[in-house]
Amino acid sequence: MKPPTLDPRLQERLKDAKRRFEELDIELISPEVLQSPDRLRKLSQERSRLEQIVGVGERLTQANQELEGVFELLKDSRDEEFRALAEEESEGLQQTIEKLLLSLRELLIPRDPFSDRAAVIEIRAGTGGDEAGLFAADLMRMYRRLAERKGWSVELMNHSEGIPGSIKAVIFTVRGKEVYGFLRYESGVHRVQRVPETESQGRIHTSAATVAVLPEAEEVDLQIDPNDLRIDVFRSSGPGGQSVNTTDSAVRITHIPTGLVVSCQDEKSQHKNKAKGLKVLRSRLLDLMVAEQEAKRARARRTQVGTGDRSAKIRTYNFPQGRVTDHRIGLTLHRLDEVLDGDLDEVVSSLRLAEEQERLEETGRGT
C-alpha cells in the first residue's frame, strides 16, 4: 500500500501559481502599481485567486506527507489495534486528499474574466404577439426581483412598450458583486406556456422572449473611433411627459463598421441618452470582439439569442403545471411562482455545477 502520487502536470501548475503569487507580492508594493488604481485592483484580484490555489496546494502537500507517514507506520507495525487506528486515519486522510484535489481542480479552471463585471441585459418579445410582450415584462420583473434579493442595482437604459403592461424591448444594466458571472446563464430564448387573459376558450398559448446578457464594457477594454459612429437624434415616443416626448432628446447610434445600432430615449437629456447608448454599444462591441477571438464564446453568442422562435429555447415556464424546465441540463422545478419572483439560485447553481463538471473533466485531462 502506498500514498497516491500527485499528477506531475498538476504539480507544475501549482509551482507556476506559487511563483506568480510571489511575483505579485513584489509588484503590488511597487510605486508604479500603487499609482494606478485600475492595475492595483486587477493585480489584487489575481493575487486573491492565487492565494486560494496556493493555500489548497499547501494543505494538499501536508496531507500527502501525513499519509506517507501513516503508511510507513503500517508497514513496520505488527500491533493489530494500532494498525486498525492507523488504517482509519489513512482512510480519513485519503478522503481529505480527494476533496483537496477536487477543490484545486475547480480553482485551476480558468475563470471568465468578465464574471465580476456589471451585466447589460436585453429582453425582446419574440414569437407570440401581445402575449410575448407580456411575458417579456414578466422576465423584466423577475430580474428586478432577483436584483432586490441580491442587493444589486438596476439602471434602465432603453425601454419600448407594447400594449399596457407589455414590453417590446428593454435594455438595462445590473450592478453588484459577481453580477455577470451569475446572470450570464440567462442568455437565450425563454418560452412560456399559459392561457392568455384574452383567450376566451381557455386554450394554452406558447410564446417566447429572448434574453441577451453582456458584460458591461469599460473604456479601457476598447476605444471607439468617433468617425465610425453615425448619431441621429429624434423625438421620443411613448409615455413621458415633461418634455421627454416633446423635444429631440432621443438618440440612435450606428456603429458603421459592424452595423450595430443602439437607441436610447429614456432620459430627457440628449446628452444622457447618448452616454447610455454608448455604454450599451461598447458592451455589444466587446462581446462581439471576444466572440471572434474565442471559438467557445462564439458558439455561446450564436446560441444566446437565436431566432426568437418557440423551438429555439433554453427554458420553459409552464403555468398550467406550475413548473419551470431548463432544457440545457434537464432540470425541472415545480415552483414557478418563486422563480418568477426572482428566486433563481437553484437554477443557476445547477447550471454552474454542470458547466464546472464539464470543465473539471477538461482540466483533469489537460493538467
URUR-V962155 format. One record per residue. N is the residue number from 1. RES is the residue in one small letter. PHI is phi as a letter, one per 30 degrees, with the letter a starting at -180 (none if undefined). PSI is psi in whole degrees, 0 to 359 (NA if undefined). Layout:
N_RES_PHI_PSI / N_RES_PHI_PSI
//
This chain:
1_m_none_131 / 2_k_b_153 / 3_p_d_151 / 4_p_d_142 / 5_t_c_143 / 6_l_d_133 / 7_d_e_125 / 8_p_e_325 / 9_r_d_324 / 10_l_d_321 / 11_q_d_320 / 12_e_d_320 / 13_r_d_327 / 14_l_d_318 / 15_k_d_317 / 16_d_d_318 / 17_a_d_317 / 18_k_d_319 / 19_r_d_316 / 20_r_d_324 / 21_f_d_317 / 22_e_d_324 / 23_e_d_319 / 24_l_d_325 / 25_d_e_325 / 26_i_d_315 / 27_e_d_321 / 28_l_d_345 / 29_i_c_6 / 30_s_d_145 / 31_p_e_324 / 32_e_d_317 / 33_v_d_318 / 34_l_d_335 / 35_q_c_359 / 36_s_b_96 / 37_p_e_321 / 38_d_d_314 / 39_r_d_322 / 40_l_d_317 / 41_r_d_313 / 42_k_d_317 / 43_l_d_326 / 44_s_d_320 / 45_q_d_319 / 46_e_d_318 / 47_r_d_318 / 48_s_e_317 / 49_r_d_316 / 50_l_d_329 / 51_e_d_321 / 52_q_d_316 / 53_i_d_313 / 54_v_d_319 / 55_g_d_315 / 56_v_d_321 / 57_g_d_319 / 58_e_d_320 / 59_r_d_325 / 60_l_d_317 / 61_t_d_317 / 62_q_d_316 / 63_a_d_321 / 64_n_d_318 / 65_q_d_319 / 66_e_d_320 / 67_l_d_321 / 68_e_d_319 / 69_g_d_320 / 70_v_d_318 / 71_f_d_324 / 72_e_d_317 / 73_l_d_319 / 74_l_d_323 / 75_k_d_325 / 76_d_c_343 / 77_s_d_144 / 78_r_c_354 / 79_d_d_118 / 80_e_d_318 / 81_e_d_317 / 82_f_d_318 / 83_r_d_322 / 84_a_d_318 / 85_l_d_318 / 86_a_d_321 / 87_e_d_322 / 88_e_d_318 / 89_e_d_321 / 90_s_d_322 / 91_e_d_317 / 92_g_d_318 / 93_l_d_321 / 94_q_d_322 / 95_q_d_319 / 96_t_d_316 / 97_i_d_319 / 98_e_d_316 / 99_k_d_318 / 100_l_d_322 / 101_l_d_319 / 102_l_d_314 / 103_s_d_319 / 104_l_d_315 / 105_r_d_321 / 106_e_d_317 / 107_l_d_331 / 108_l_d_351 / 109_i_d_128 / 110_p_e_126 / 111_r_d_150 / 112_d_d_121 / 113_p_d_347 / 114_f_c_7 / 115_s_d_332 / 116_d_d_355 / 117_r_d_162 / 118_a_d_163 / 119_a_c_135 / 120_v_c_119 / 121_i_c_132 / 122_e_c_124 / 123_i_c_130 / 124_r_b_135 / 125_a_d_136 / 126_g_c_228 / 127_t_d_136 / 128_g_k_5 / 129_g_i_223 / 130_d_d_325 / 131_e_d_325 / 132_a_d_322 / 133_g_d_321 / 134_l_d_322 / 135_f_d_321 / 136_a_e_321 / 137_a_d_323 / 138_d_d_319 / 139_l_d_320 / 140_m_e_315 / 141_r_d_320 / 142_m_e_316 / 143_y_d_328 / 144_r_d_316 / 145_r_d_322 / 146_l_e_315 / 147_a_d_319 / 148_e_d_317 / 149_r_d_323 / 150_k_c_352 / 151_g_i_25 / 152_w_c_162 / 153_s_c_151 / 154_v_b_129 / 155_e_b_119 / 156_l_d_132 / 157_m_c_315 / 158_n_a_146 / 159_h_b_125 / 160_s_b_118 / 161_e_c_157 / 162_g_c_235 / 163_i_d_164 / 164_p_e_129 / 165_g_i_359 / 166_s_c_166 / 167_i_b_129 / 168_k_d_313 / 169_a_a_146 / 170_v_b_143 / 171_i_b_130 / 172_f_b_159 / 173_t_c_135 / 174_v_c_128 / 175_r_b_144 / 176_g_l_189 / 177_k_d_128 / 178_e_h_35 / 179_v_d_306 / 180_y_d_322 / 181_g_e_329 / 182_f_d_313 / 183_l_d_345 / 184_r_d_338 / 185_y_d_350 / 186_e_d_353 / 187_s_d_129 / 188_g_k_191 / 189_v_c_125 / 190_h_c_132 / 191_r_c_142 / 192_v_b_140 / 193_q_b_115 / 194_r_a_170 / 195_v_c_113 / 196_p_d_153 / 197_e_d_333 / 198_t_d_357 / 199_e_d_109 / 200_s_d_336 / 201_q_d_358 / 202_g_i_23 / 203_r_d_143 / 204_i_d_130 / 205_h_c_151 / 206_t_c_126 / 207_s_b_170 / 208_a_b_155 / 209_a_b_147 / 210_t_c_143 / 211_v_b_128 / 212_a_b_130 / 213_v_c_120 / 214_l_c_145 / 215_p_d_137 / 216_e_d_129 / 217_a_d_144 / 218_e_c_157 / 219_e_d_332 / 220_v_d_343 / 221_d_d_319 / 222_l_a_149 / 223_q_c_133 / 224_i_c_124 / 225_d_d_120 / 226_p_e_332 / 227_n_d_345 / 228_d_d_0 / 229_l_c_139 / 230_r_c_121 / 231_i_c_120 / 232_d_c_142 / 233_v_c_147 / 234_f_a_172 / 235_r_d_132 / 236_s_d_149 / 237_s_c_165 / 238_g_i_185 / 239_p_d_149 / 240_g_a_292 / 241_g_i_170 / 242_q_h_44 / 243_s_i_359 / 244_v_d_317 / 245_n_c_27 / 246_t_b_358 / 247_t_b_164 / 248_d_d_70 / 249_s_c_341 / 250_a_d_148 / 251_v_b_136 / 252_r_b_122 / 253_i_c_126 / 254_t_c_125 / 255_h_d_105 / 256_i_e_316 / 257_p_d_326 / 258_t_c_342 / 259_g_i_5 / 260_l_d_137 / 261_v_b_132 / 262_v_b_132 / 263_s_c_145 / 264_c_b_128 / 265_q_b_15 / 266_d_d_339 / 267_e_c_156 / 268_k_d_334 / 269_s_c_129 / 270_q_d_322 / 271_h_d_316 / 272_k_d_320 / 273_n_d_321 / 274_k_d_317 / 275_a_d_318 / 276_k_d_317 / 277_g_d_320 / 278_l_d_326 / 279_k_d_314 / 280_v_d_316 / 281_l_d_317 / 282_r_d_320 / 283_s_d_320 / 284_r_d_319 / 285_l_d_321 / 286_l_d_314 / 287_d_d_319 / 288_l_d_319 / 289_m_d_313 / 290_v_d_323 / 291_a_d_323 / 292_e_d_330 / 293_q_d_328 / 294_e_c_122 / 295_a_d_319 / 296_k_d_316 / 297_r_d_328 / 298_a_d_318 / 299_r_d_319 / 300_a_d_320 / 301_r_d_321 / 302_r_d_327 / 303_t_c_359 / 304_q_d_314 / 305_v_c_325 / 306_g_i_216 / 307_t_c_349 / 308_g_i_5 / 309_d_d_155 / 310_r_d_329 / 311_s_d_336 / 312_a_c_77 / 313_k_b_150 / 314_i_c_335 / 315_r_a_143 / 316_t_b_134 / 317_y_c_105 / 318_n_c_106 / 319_f_d_316 / 320_p_e_324 / 321_q_c_359 / 322_g_i_36 / 323_r_b_158 / 324_v_b_131 / 325_t_b_124 / 326_d_c_114 / 327_h_d_344 / 328_r_d_328 / 329_i_b_5 / 330_g_i_28 / 331_l_d_129 / 332_t_b_128 / 333_l_c_133 / 334_h_c_57 / 335_r_a_63 / 336_l_e_314 / 337_d_e_319 / 338_e_d_319 / 339_v_d_313 / 340_l_d_344 / 341_d_c_12 / 342_g_j_6 / 343_d_d_84 / 344_l_c_6 / 345_d_e_314 / 346_e_d_321 / 347_v_d_309 / 348_v_d_320 / 349_s_d_324 / 350_s_d_319 / 351_l_d_317 / 352_r_d_318 / 353_l_d_316 / 354_a_d_319 / 355_e_d_316 / 356_e_d_323 / 357_q_d_317 / 358_e_d_318 / 359_r_d_329 / 360_l_d_318 / 361_e_d_320 / 362_e_d_319 / 363_t_d_319 / 364_g_d_323 / 365_r_d_332 / 366_g_c_0 / 367_t_d_NA
//
